[in-house]
């Protein structure tokens, strides 16, 4: 299940936050206002990258919400890197160290 442009739920129920990136929010939060059109575009693009494909995780840590933070791959494609390349995400500079491409 793809919740938004940087959060997915695996078939096992594990909630995963994509490492090294940030995407627009679906709802207002303490960090600012939602950008629903951009958030929906990011979510839909992430869905197009993942649905029907085998996904591999390289777990990095756990965030304060209990989600696994991980690098996500489909084959050799680093999904976070592709989200940035497509313009649907930005590098989350504060947490970019696990991703060599983000340096």
Steps between C-alpha positions, in 0.01 A plus 500: 500500500634844408378762746681799353816578306738381771305249712399145410365197682642160412279191464631394842351816652838667553471876446799639310618859457720541194848610606664825392199673343204718584183542296207742525253434780143384445382678817603808694746419776737677735748547215257694282206492267407207282555516125238245408542504119879453525458243778255296294731517197792374712288222648375390160850504353633290788213255444598474133857411603401234754175326410545154353873501571712324755638745755821470700574701813831613641391595852670807647323577830159552656337844518316655794169372361620138508544474123799326350716747311648317203651528158246338269597326177320339210771305324797738479280812515539707817143622541591810704753607240239457226245703696750788512601460135133515396442821697252341743734519800790701637807377683439512875843646568486448877450124450677440168814322627377143423469584128832552318320656201359774726836633617 
